[in-house]
Amino acid sequence: MASYYRLLITEILPNNVEKTIYLDCDIIVNKDISELWNIRVDNYLAGCVNLGNNYFNSGEMLLNLYELRKFNFYNKWKKYIEDNLDKIDCYDQSILNAVIGHNVLFFCRQIGIYTTRIMSNLIMIGEKSANT
């Protein structure tokens, strides 16, 4: 249930907050995160990691709250759920991809950040070491 809170982010954060980084709680950041923060997403709804076929990971997002609010994100995701409940297979990630996937910047390889699965539930973001 907690993963759905990211759908409320435009409603929870004050209107003067125009951009935010969303990271799942099982992510360790071992690199200066300002590199991610400084990515310009002015003309996008979000910056995301591409999982393939232009489908993004909702656990690592740079959200343009200003554009999401203009886009009427809150009402659009609610409408999507009403109309497509049977198509939602990856919880909020399916919803986010369907509603905003047409206007995201895939940034993972552009800024030199990589993700790797460690154990079964931990993701690390950072610079690739010589051993990996």
N, CA, C and O atoms as a GROMACS GRO file, in nm:
protein
  528
    1MET      N    1   0.082  -0.120   0.000
    1MET     CA    2   0.000   0.000   0.000
    1MET      C    3   0.086   0.126   0.000
    1MET      O    4   0.051   0.225  -0.064
    2ALA      N    5   0.198   0.123   0.070
    2ALA     CA    6   0.282   0.242   0.080
    2ALA      C    7   0.335   0.287  -0.055
    2ALA      O    8   0.360   0.406  -0.076
    3SER      N    9   0.353   0.193  -0.147
    3SER     CA   10   0.406   0.231  -0.278
    3SER      C   11   0.310   0.324  -0.353
    3SER      O   12   0.353   0.397  -0.442
    4TYR      N   13   0.184   0.321  -0.319
    4TYR     CA   14   0.088   0.409  -0.386
    4TYR      C   15   0.100   0.555  -0.342
    4TYR      O   16   0.046   0.643  -0.408
    5TYR      N   17   0.169   0.581  -0.233
    5TYR     CA   18   0.186   0.719  -0.187
    5TYR      C   19   0.257   0.805  -0.291
    5TYR      O   20   0.233   0.926  -0.298
    6ARG      N   21   0.343   0.745  -0.370
    6ARG     CA   22   0.413   0.826  -0.471
    6ARG      C   23   0.314   0.883  -0.573
    6ARG      O   24   0.344   0.983  -0.639
    7LEU      N   25   0.198   0.821  -0.587
    7LEU     CA   26   0.095   0.876  -0.675
    7LEU      C   27   0.034   1.004  -0.617
    7LEU      O   28  -0.024   1.084  -0.690
    8LEU      N   29   0.047   1.022  -0.489
    8LEU     CA   30  -0.009   1.140  -0.422
    8LEU      C   31   0.092   1.253  -0.404
    8LEU      O   32   0.061   1.355  -0.343
    9ILE      N   33   0.210   1.236  -0.457
    9ILE     CA   34   0.318   1.330  -0.428
    9ILE      C   35   0.286   1.474  -0.471
    9ILE      O   36   0.330   1.568  -0.405
   10THR      N   37   0.212   1.491  -0.579
   10THR     CA   38   0.176   1.628  -0.621
   10THR      C   39   0.076   1.691  -0.525
   10THR      O   40   0.064   1.814  -0.520
   11GLU      N   41   0.005   1.609  -0.451
   11GLU     CA   42  -0.093   1.660  -0.356
   11GLU      C   43  -0.032   1.677  -0.217
   11GLU      O   44  -0.074   1.764  -0.141
   12ILE      N   45   0.065   1.595  -0.184
   12ILE     CA   46   0.126   1.597  -0.051
   12ILE      C   47   0.226   1.711  -0.036
   12ILE      O   48   0.224   1.784   0.063
   13LEU      N   49   0.313   1.726  -0.135
   13LEU     CA   50   0.415   1.831  -0.127
   13LEU      C   51   0.356   1.967  -0.161
   13LEU      O   52   0.268   1.976  -0.247
   14PRO      N   53   0.403   2.073  -0.096
   14PRO     CA   54   0.350   2.208  -0.123
   14PRO      C   55   0.372   2.248  -0.270
   14PRO      O   56   0.465   2.200  -0.334
   15ASN      N   57   0.289   2.336  -0.320
   15ASN     CA   58   0.297   2.381  -0.460
   15ASN      C   59   0.427   2.452  -0.493
   15ASN      O   60   0.466   2.457  -0.609
   16ASN      N   61   0.496   2.506  -0.392
   16ASN     CA   62   0.622   2.574  -0.422
   16ASN      C   63   0.738   2.474  -0.442
   16ASN      O   64   0.848   2.514  -0.481
   17VAL      N   65   0.714   2.346  -0.416
   17VAL     CA   66   0.812   2.241  -0.447
   17VAL      C   67   0.784   2.196  -0.589
   17VAL      O   68   0.682   2.133  -0.617
   18GLU      N   69   0.876   2.228  -0.679
   18GLU     CA   70   0.853   2.203  -0.821
   18GLU      C   71   0.928   2.082  -0.875
   18GLU      O   72   0.904   2.041  -0.989
   19LYS      N   73   1.017   2.025  -0.796
   19LYS     CA   74   1.095   1.910  -0.841
   19LYS      C   75   1.134   1.830  -0.719
   19LYS      O   76   1.162   1.886  -0.613
   20THR      N   77   1.137   1.697  -0.734
   20THR     CA   78   1.179   1.613  -0.623
   20THR      C   79   1.240   1.484  -0.677
   20THR      O   80   1.212   1.442  -0.789
   21ILE      N   81   1.321   1.423  -0.595
   21ILE     CA   82   1.376   1.291  -0.626
   21ILE      C   83   1.297   1.191  -0.543
   21ILE      O   84   1.283   1.207  -0.422
   22TYR      N   85   1.247   1.087  -0.609
   22TYR     CA   86   1.181   0.979  -0.537
   22TYR      C   87   1.268   0.855  -0.548
   22TYR      O   88   1.300   0.811  -0.659
   23LEU      N   89   1.305   0.798  -0.434
   23LEU     CA   90   1.381   0.673  -0.430
   23LEU      C   91   1.310   0.578  -0.336
   23LEU      O   92   1.268   0.617  -0.227
   24ASP      N   93   1.297   0.452  -0.378
   24ASP     CA   94   1.242   0.351  -0.288
   24ASP      C   95   1.328   0.339  -0.164
   24ASP      O   96   1.445   0.376  -0.164
   25CYS      N   97   1.269   0.287  -0.059
   25CYS     CA   98   1.340   0.275   0.069
   25CYS      C   99   1.451   0.171   0.067
   25CYS      O  100   1.533   0.169   0.159
   26ASP      N  101   1.457   0.085  -0.034
   26ASP     CA  102   1.562  -0.017  -0.040
   26ASP      C  103   1.677   0.022  -0.132
   26ASP      O  104   1.749  -0.064  -0.183
   27ILE      N  105   1.694   0.151  -0.152
   27ILE     CA  106   1.801   0.201  -0.239
   27ILE      C  107   1.909   0.267  -0.153
   27ILE      O  108   1.880   0.344  -0.062
   28ILE      N  109   2.032   0.235  -0.185
   28ILE     CA  110   2.147   0.298  -0.120
   28ILE      C  111   2.211   0.389  -0.223
   28ILE      O  112   2.239   0.346  -0.335
   29VAL      N  113   2.234   0.513  -0.187
   29VAL     CA  114   2.301   0.608  -0.275
   29VAL      C  115   2.444   0.623  -0.224
   29VAL      O  116   2.466   0.666  -0.111
   30ASN      N  117   2.540   0.587  -0.309
   30ASN     CA  118   2.680   0.598  -0.268
   30ASN      C  119   2.758   0.687  -0.363
   30ASN      O  120   2.876   0.666  -0.389
   31LYS      N  121   2.688   0.788  -0.414
   31LYS     CA  122   2.746   0.884  -0.507
   31LYS      C  123   2.677   1.017  -0.481
   31LYS      O  124   2.565   1.020  -0.429
   32ASP      N  125   2.741   1.125  -0.515
   32ASP     CA  126   2.681   1.257  -0.499
   32ASP      C  127   2.550   1.263  -0.578
   32ASP      O  128   2.551   1.253  -0.701
   33ILE      N  129   2.441   1.278  -0.510
   33ILE     CA  130   2.310   1.275  -0.573
   33ILE      C  131   2.277   1.404  -0.648
   33ILE      O  132   2.178   1.411  -0.720
   34SER      N  133   2.362   1.507  -0.630
   34SER     CA  134   2.338   1.632  -0.701
   34SER      C  135   2.346   1.613  -0.853
   34SER      O  136   2.284   1.689  -0.928
   35GLU      N  137   2.421   1.514  -0.897
   35GLU     CA  138   2.427   1.485  -1.040
   35GLU      C  139   2.289   1.448  -1.094
   35GLU      O  140   2.250   1.489  -1.204
   36LEU      N  141   2.216   1.372  -1.016
   36LEU     CA  142   2.079   1.337  -1.053
   36LEU      C  143   1.989   1.460  -1.042
   36LEU      O  144   1.909   1.487  -1.132
   37TRP      N  145   2.002   1.534  -0.933
   37TRP     CA  146   1.919   1.653  -0.910
   37TRP      C  147   1.935   1.757  -1.020
   37TRP      O  148   1.839   1.823  -1.058
   38ASN      N  149   2.056   1.770  -1.072
   38ASN     CA  150   2.085   1.874  -1.171
   38ASN      C  151   2.041   1.841  -1.314
   38ASN      O  152   2.058   1.922  -1.404
   39ILE      N  153   1.988   1.724  -1.334
   39ILE     CA  154   1.935   1.690  -1.467
   39ILE      C  155   1.815   1.780  -1.495
   39ILE      O  156   1.726   1.795  -1.412
   40ARG      N  157   1.816   1.839  -1.612
   40ARG     CA  158   1.705   1.927  -1.650
   40ARG      C  159   1.590   1.844  -1.707
   40ARG      O  160   1.604   1.779  -1.810
   41VAL      N  161   1.480   1.848  -1.638
   41VAL     CA  162   1.360   1.778  -1.684
   41VAL      C  163   1.250   1.880  -1.714
   41VAL      O  164   1.131   1.849  -1.701
   42ASP      N  165   1.291   2.000  -1.753
   42ASP     CA  166   1.196   2.110  -1.775
   42ASP      C  167   1.081   2.073  -1.866
   42ASP      O  168   0.967   2.113  -1.841
   43ASN      N  169   1.107   2.000  -1.971
   43ASN     CA  170   1.003   1.969  -2.070
   43ASN      C  171   0.949   1.828  -2.054
   43ASN      O  172   0.881   1.777  -2.144
   44TYR      N  173   0.978   1.765  -1.942
   44TYR     CA  174   0.933   1.628  -1.916
   44TYR      C  175   0.855   1.624  -1.786
   44TYR      O  176   0.864   1.713  -1.702
   45LEU      N  177   0.777   1.518  -1.771
   45LEU     CA  178   0.706   1.496  -1.645
   45LEU      C  179   0.798   1.434  -1.541
   45LEU      O  180   0.780   1.453  -1.421
   46ALA      N  181   0.897   1.358  -1.588
   46ALA     CA  182   0.989   1.290  -1.496
   46ALA      C  183   1.113   1.244  -1.570
   46ALA      O  184   1.115   1.236  -1.693
   47GLY      N  185   1.215   1.214  -1.494
   47GLY     CA  186   1.333   1.145  -1.542
   47GLY      C  187   1.335   1.009  -1.474
   47GLY      O  188   1.316   1.001  -1.352
   48CYS      N  189   1.358   0.903  -1.550
   48CYS     CA  190   1.344   0.768  -1.495
   48CYS      C  191   1.447   0.673  -1.554
   48CYS      O  192   1.511   0.702  -1.655
   49VAL      N  193   1.462   0.559  -1.489
   49VAL     CA  194   1.549   0.453  -1.537
   49VAL      C  195   1.468   0.361  -1.628
   49VAL      O  196   1.363   0.309  -1.589
   50ASN      N  197   1.518   0.341  -1.750
   50ASN     CA  198   1.450   0.258  -1.848
   50ASN      C  199   1.476   0.111  -1.819
   50ASN      O  200   1.592   0.068  -1.814
   51LEU      N  201   1.370   0.034  -1.800
   51LEU     CA  202   1.383  -0.110  -1.778
   51LEU      C  203   1.380  -0.188  -1.909
   51LEU      O  204   1.394  -0.310  -1.910
   52GLY      N  205   1.360  -0.117  -2.019
   52GLY     CA  206   1.349  -0.179  -2.152
   52GLY      C  207   1.214  -0.146  -2.212
   52GLY      O  208   1.114  -0.133  -2.141
   53ASN      N  209   1.210  -0.134  -2.342
   53ASN     CA  210   1.086  -0.102  -2.414
   53ASN      C  211   1.017   0.024  -2.362
   53ASN      O  212   0.894   0.031  -2.358
   54ASN      N  213   1.098   0.122  -2.321
   54ASN     CA  214   1.046   0.249  -2.269
   54ASN      C  215   0.950   0.229  -2.152
   54ASN      O  216   0.851   0.301  -2.139
   55TYR      N  217   0.981   0.132  -2.070
   55TYR     CA  218   0.908   0.106  -1.945
   55TYR      C  219   1.002   0.138  -1.831
   55TYR      O  220   1.113   0.086  -1.826
   56PHE      N  221   0.960   0.224  -1.739
   56PHE     CA  222   1.052   0.273  -1.638
   56PHE      C  223   1.027   0.216  -1.500
   56PHE      O  224   0.919   0.166  -1.468
   57ASN      N  225   1.131   0.226  -1.419
   57ASN     CA  226   1.130   0.182  -1.281
   57ASN      C  227   1.074   0.296  -1.195
   57ASN      O  228   1.132   0.405  -1.193
   58SER      N  229   0.965   0.272  -1.124
   58SER     CA  230   0.905   0.378  -1.043
   58SER      C  231   0.975   0.398  -0.910
   58SER      O  232   0.936   0.486  -0.833
   59GLY      N  233   1.076   0.319  -0.881
   59GLY     CA  234   1.149   0.332  -0.755
   59GLY      C  235   1.264   0.429  -0.761
   59GLY      O  236   1.327   0.457  -0.659
   60GLU      N  237   1.292   0.481  -0.880
   60GLU     CA  238   1.402   0.577  -0.898
   60GLU      C  239   1.355   0.682  -0.997
   60GLU      O  240   1.366   0.663  -1.118
   61MET      N  241   1.304   0.794  -0.945
   61MET     CA  242   1.247   0.895  -1.035
   61MET      C  243   1.289   1.036  -0.993
   61MET      O  244   1.298   1.067  -0.874
   62LEU      N  245   1.313   1.118  -1.091
   62LEU     CA  246   1.330   1.262  -1.074
   62LEU      C  247   1.200   1.322  -1.126
   62LEU      O  248   1.176   1.323  -1.247
   63LEU      N  249   1.118   1.370  -1.037
   63LEU     CA  250   0.984   1.415  -1.074
   63LEU      C  251   0.977   1.566  -1.092
   63LEU      O  252   1.022   1.642  -1.006
   64ASN      N  253   0.920   1.607  -1.203
   64ASN     CA  254   0.896   1.748  -1.231
   64ASN      C  255   0.754   1.778  -1.181
   64ASN      O  256   0.658   1.766  -1.256
   65LEU      N  257   0.744   1.816  -1.055
   65LEU     CA  258   0.613   1.838  -0.994
   65LEU      C  259   0.536   1.951  -1.060
   65LEU      O  260   0.414   1.946  -1.070
   66TYR      N  261   0.607   2.052  -1.104
   66TYR     CA  262   0.543   2.163  -1.173
   66TYR      C  263   0.468   2.113  -1.297
   66TYR      O  264   0.350   2.143  -1.315
   67GLU      N  265   0.536   2.036  -1.380
   67GLU     CA  266   0.474   1.983  -1.502
   67GLU      C  267   0.368   1.878  -1.471
   67GLU      O  268   0.265   1.872  -1.539
   68LEU      N  269   0.391   1.797  -1.369
   68LEU     CA  270   0.291   1.696  -1.330
   68LEU      C  271   0.162   1.762  -1.286
   68LEU      O  272   0.053   1.713  -1.316
   69ARG      N  273   0.173   1.872  -1.214
   69ARG     CA  274   0.052   1.944  -1.171
   69ARG      C  275  -0.020   2.006  -1.290
   69ARG      O  276  -0.143   2.001  -1.299
   70LYS      N  277   0.058   2.065  -1.382
   70LYS     CA  278  -0.003   2.122  -1.503
   70LYS      C  279  -0.072   2.014  -1.585
   70LYS      O  280  -0.178   2.038  -1.644
   71PHE      N  281  -0.014   1.896  -1.589
   71PHE     CA  282  -0.066   1.780  -1.662
   71PHE      C  283  -0.192   1.723  -1.597
   71PHE      O  284  -0.261   1.640  -1.657
   72ASN      N  285  -0.221   1.766  -1.474
   72ASN     CA  286  -0.335   1.715  -1.397
   72ASN      C  287  -0.316   1.568  -1.360
   72ASN      O  288  -0.408   1.487  -1.368
   73PHE      N  289  -0.194   1.536  -1.321
   73PHE     CA  290  -0.153   1.399  -1.291
   73PHE      C  291  -0.247   1.329  -1.192
   73PHE      O  292  -0.288   1.216  -1.215
   74TYR      N  293  -0.280   1.397  -1.085
   74TYR     CA  294  -0.363   1.335  -0.981
   74TYR      C  295  -0.494   1.281  -1.038
   74TYR      O  296  -0.530   1.166  -1.011
   75ASN      N  297  -0.564   1.360  -1.115
   75ASN     CA  298  -0.690   1.315  -1.173
   75ASN      C  299  -0.671   1.212  -1.284
   75ASN      O  300  -0.755   1.124  -1.302
   76LYS      N  301  -0.562   1.224  -1.357
   76LYS     CA  302  -0.539   1.129  -1.467
   76LYS      C  303  -0.507   0.989  -1.416
   76LYS      O  304  -0.553   0.890  -1.475
   77TRP      N  305  -0.429   0.978  -1.309
   77TRP     CA  306  -0.402   0.842  -1.260
   77TRP      C  307  -0.526   0.781  -1.196
   77TRP      O  308  -0.546   0.660  -1.207
   78LYS      N  309  -0.609   0.862  -1.131
   78LYS     CA  310  -0.732   0.808  -1.074
   78LYS      C  311  -0.825   0.758  -1.184
   78LYS      O  312  -0.886   0.651  -1.171
   79LYS      N  313  -0.835   0.834  -1.292
   79LYS     CA  314  -0.918   0.792  -1.406
   79LYS      C  315  -0.863   0.665  -1.469
   79LYS      O  316  -0.939   0.576  -1.507
   80TYR      N  317  -0.729   0.657  -1.481
   80TYR     CA  318  -0.668   0.538  -1.538
   80TYR      C  319  -0.704   0.414  -1.456
   80TYR      O  320  -0.735   0.309  -1.513
   81ILE      N  321  -0.698   0.424  -1.325
   81ILE     CA  322  -0.734   0.310  -1.239
   81ILE      C  323  -0.879   0.270  -1.260
   81ILE      O  324  -0.910   0.152  -1.272
   82GLU      N  325  -0.967   0.368  -1.264
   82GLU     CA  326  -1.110   0.339  -1.284
   82GLU      C  327  -1.133   0.264  -1.415
   82GLU      O  328  -1.214   0.171  -1.420
   83ASP      N  329  -1.064   0.305  -1.520
   83ASP     CA  330  -1.087   0.248  -1.652
   83ASP      C  331  -1.006   0.122  -1.683
   83ASP      O  332  -1.039   0.049  -1.776
   84ASN      N  333  -0.902   0.096  -1.605
   84ASN     CA  334  -0.809  -0.011  -1.642
   84ASN      C  335  -0.767  -0.099  -1.526
   84ASN      O  336  -0.655  -0.151  -1.526
   85LEU      N  337  -0.851  -0.118  -1.430
   85LEU     CA  338  -0.814  -0.195  -1.312
   85LEU      C  339  -0.760  -0.333  -1.348
   85LEU      O  340  -0.670  -0.384  -1.280
   86ASP      N  341  -0.812  -0.393  -1.451
   86ASP     CA  342  -0.768  -0.528  -1.492
   86ASP      C  343  -0.630  -0.529  -1.558
   86ASP      O  344  -0.571  -0.636  -1.573
   87LYS      N  345  -0.577  -0.414  -1.598
   87LYS     CA  346  -0.448  -0.406  -1.666
   87LYS      C  347  -0.332  -0.373  -1.572
   87LYS      O  348  -0.217  -0.372  -1.615
   88ILE      N  349  -0.362  -0.347  -1.448
   88ILE     CA  350  -0.259  -0.305  -1.352
   88ILE      C  351  -0.196  -0.430  -1.291
   88ILE      O  352  -0.256  -0.498  -1.209
   89ASP      N  353  -0.071  -0.458  -1.334
   89ASP     CA  354  -0.004  -0.578  -1.285
   89ASP      C  355   0.118  -0.549  -1.197
   89ASP      O  356   0.161  -0.636  -1.121
   90CYS      N  357   0.173  -0.431  -1.206
   90CYS     CA  358   0.288  -0.393  -1.124
   90CYS      C  359   0.255  -0.274  -1.036
   90CYS      O  360   0.334  -0.181  -1.022
   91TYR      N  361   0.136  -0.279  -0.979
   91TYR     CA  362   0.092  -0.177  -0.885
   91TYR      C  363   0.110  -0.035  -0.941
   91TYR      O  364   0.072  -0.009  -1.055
   92ASP      N  365   0.168   0.055  -0.862
   92ASP     CA  366   0.182   0.194  -0.904
   92ASP      C  367   0.273   0.208  -1.025
   92ASP      O  368   0.258   0.302  -1.103
   93GLN      N  369   0.368   0.118  -1.042
   93GLN     CA  370   0.460   0.127  -1.156
   93GLN      C  371   0.384   0.114  -1.288
   93GLN      O  372   0.415   0.186  -1.384
   94SER      N  373   0.287   0.026  -1.294
   94SER     CA  374   0.203   0.013  -1.415
   94SER      C  375   0.125   0.141  -1.440
   94SER      O  376   0.113   0.186  -1.554
   95ILE      N  377   0.071   0.197  -1.334
   95ILE     CA  378  -0.008   0.320  -1.345
   95ILE      C  379   0.079   0.435  -1.394
   95ILE      O  380   0.042   0.506  -1.487
   96LEU      N  381   0.194   0.452  -1.331
   96LEU     CA  382   0.285   0.561  -1.370
   96LEU      C  383   0.328   0.547  -1.515
   96LEU      O  384   0.329   0.645  -1.589
   97ASN      N  385   0.365   0.427  -1.557
   97ASN     CA  386   0.408   0.408  -1.695
   97ASN      C  387   0.296   0.438  -1.794
   97ASN      O  388   0.319   0.498  -1.899
   98ALA      N  389   0.175   0.398  -1.761
   98ALA     CA  390   0.063   0.423  -1.850
   98ALA      C  391   0.027   0.571  -1.858
   98ALA      O  392  -0.007   0.621  -1.965
   99VAL      N  393   0.033   0.640  -1.746
   99VAL     CA  394  -0.015   0.779  -1.740
   99VAL      C  395   0.092   0.879  -1.783
   99VAL      O  396   0.061   0.975  -1.854
  100ILE      N  397   0.218   0.860  -1.743
  100ILE     CA  398   0.320   0.960  -1.777
  100ILE      C  399   0.432   0.907  -1.867
  100ILE      O  400   0.520   0.982  -1.907
  101GLY      N  401   0.428   0.778  -1.899
  101GLY     CA  402   0.535   0.716  -1.976
  101GLY      C  403   0.561   0.778  -2.112
  101GLY      O  404   0.669   0.760  -2.168
  102HIS      N  405   0.466   0.850  -2.164
  102HIS     CA  406   0.483   0.915  -2.295
  102HIS      C  407   0.574   1.038  -2.288
  102HIS      O  408   0.619   1.088  -2.391
  103ASN      N  409   0.602   1.087  -2.166
  103ASN     CA  410   0.679   1.211  -2.154
  103ASN      C  411   0.779   1.204  -2.039
  103ASN      O  412   0.777   1.286  -1.948
  104VAL      N  413   0.868   1.104  -2.045
  104VAL     CA  414   0.974   1.093  -1.946
  104VAL      C  415   1.110   1.096  -2.016
  104VAL      O  416   1.123   1.060  -2.133
  105LEU      N  417   1.208   1.141  -1.942
  105LEU     CA  418   1.347   1.140  -1.989
  105LEU      C  419   1.415   1.020  -1.926
  105LEU      O  420   1.420   1.009  -1.803
  106PHE      N  421   1.468   0.930  -2.009
  106PHE     CA  422   1.543   0.816  -1.957
  106PHE      C  423   1.686   0.861  -1.937
  106PHE      O  424   1.757   0.891  -2.033
  107PHE      N  425   1.729   0.865  -1.811
  107PHE     CA  426   1.856   0.929  -1.779
  107PHE      C  427   1.965   0.836  -1.731
  107PHE      O  428   2.079   0.881  -1.720
  108CYS      N  429   1.940   0.713  -1.703
  108CYS     CA  430   2.036   0.627  -1.636
  108CYS      C  431   2.173   0.627  -1.702
  108CYS      O  432   2.272   0.659  -1.636
  109ARG      N  433   2.182   0.593  -1.826
  109ARG     CA  434   2.312   0.583  -1.891
  109ARG      C  435   2.370   0.720  -1.925
  109ARG      O  436   2.492   0.733  -1.938
  110GLN      N  437   2.287   0.821  -1.938
  110GLN     CA  438   2.334   0.954  -1.973
  110GLN      C  439   2.420   1.017  -1.864
  110GLN      O  440   2.510   1.095  -1.894
  111ILE      N  441   2.394   0.985  -1.740
  111ILE     CA  442   2.468   1.051  -1.632
  111ILE      C  443   2.566   0.959  -1.562
  111ILE      O  444   2.625   0.997  -1.461
  112GLY      N  445   2.584   0.838  -1.614
  112GLY     CA  446   2.684   0.749  -1.557
  112GLY      C  447   2.641   0.680  -1.429
  112GLY      O  448   2.724   0.625  -1.358
  113ILE      N  449   2.514   0.683  -1.399
  113ILE     CA  450   2.464   0.610  -1.283
  113ILE      C  451   2.423   0.471  -1.332
  113ILE      O  452   2.365   0.457  -1.439
  114TYR      N  453   2.453   0.372  -1.254
  114TYR     CA  454   2.409   0.239  -1.290
  114TYR      C  455   2.336   0.180  -1.170
  114TYR      O  456   2.356   0.222  -1.056
  115THR      N  457   2.253   0.084  -1.198
  115THR     CA  458   2.184   0.015  -1.090
  115THR      C  459   2.218  -0.132  -1.100
  115THR      O  460   2.234  -0.186  -1.209
  116THR      N  461   2.228  -0.194  -0.988
  116THR     CA  462   2.256  -0.337  -0.986
  116THR      C  463   2.179  -0.400  -0.870
  116THR      O  464   2.166  -0.340  -0.764
  117ARG      N  465   2.131  -0.517  -0.891
  117ARG     CA  466   2.055  -0.588  -0.788
  117ARG      C  467   2.156  -0.655  -0.695
  117ARG      O  468   2.244  -0.729  -0.740
  118ILE      N  469   2.142  -0.630  -0.567
  118ILE     CA  470   2.228  -0.692  -0.467
  118ILE      C  471   2.137  -0.771  -0.374
  118ILE      O  472   2.038  -0.717  -0.323
  119MET      N  473   2.170  -0.894  -0.353
  119MET     CA  474   2.083  -0.988  -0.284
  119MET      C  475   1.954  -0.992  -0.365
  119MET      O  476   1.962  -0.993  -0.488
  120SER      N  477   1.839  -0.995  -0.305
  120SER     CA  478   1.719  -1.000  -0.386
  120SER      C  479   1.635  -0.873  -0.376
  120SER      O  480   1.543  -0.854  -0.455
  121ASN      N  481   1.665  -0.786  -0.281
  121ASN     CA  482   1.577  -0.671  -0.262
  121ASN      C  483   1.650  -0.540  -0.240
  121ASN      O  484   1.590  -0.445  -0.191
  122LEU      N  485   1.778  -0.532  -0.275
  122LEU     CA  486   1.853  -0.410  -0.250
  122LEU      C  487   1.911  -0.359  -0.380
  122LEU      O  488   1.971  -0.436  -0.455
  123ILE      N  489   1.894  -0.234  -0.408
  123ILE     CA  490   1.948  -0.172  -0.528
  123ILE      C  491   2.052  -0.071  -0.485
  123ILE      O  492   2.030   0.006  -0.391
  124MET      N  493   2.165  -0.070  -0.553
  124MET     CA  494   2.266   0.032  -0.525
  124MET      C  495   2.277   0.124  -0.645
  124MET      O  496   2.274   0.079  -0.760
  125ILE      N  497   2.290   0.251  -0.620
  125ILE     CA  498   2.312   0.349  -0.725
  125ILE      C  499   2.449   0.407  -0.697
  125ILE      O  500   2.476   0.452  -0.586
  126GLY      N  501   2.535   0.408  -0.796
  126GLY     CA  502   2.666   0.467  -0.774
  126GLY      C  503   2.757   0.446  -0.892
  126GLY      O  504   2.716   0.396  -0.997
  127GLU      N  505   2.879   0.483  -0.875
  127GLU     CA  506   2.976   0.467  -0.981
  127GLU      C  507   3.018   0.322  -0.987
  127GLU      O  508   3.036   0.256  -0.885
  128LYS      N  509   3.034   0.275  -1.108
  128LYS     CA  510   3.074   0.136  -1.130
  128LYS      C  511   3.220   0.119  -1.088
  128LYS      O  512   3.306   0.196  -1.130
  129SER      N  513   3.246   0.020  -1.007
  129SER     CA  514   3.383  -0.004  -0.962
  129SER      C  515   3.457  -0.090  -1.064
  129SER      O  516   3.395  -0.146  -1.154
  130ALA      N  517   3.587  -0.100  -1.051
  130ALA     CA  518   3.668  -0.179  -1.142
  130ALA      C  519   3.636  -0.327  -1.132
  130ALA      O  520   3.666  -0.403  -1.224
  131ASN      N  521   3.575  -0.370  -1.021
  131ASN     CA  522   3.544  -0.511  -1.000
  131ASN      C  523   3.410  -0.553  -1.055
  131ASN      O  524   3.378  -0.672  -1.052
  132THR      N  525   3.329  -0.461  -1.106
  132THR     CA  526   3.196  -0.498  -1.155
  132THR      C  527   3.186  -0.486  -1.303
  132THR      O  528   3.081  -0.513  -1.360
   0.00000   0.00000   0.00000
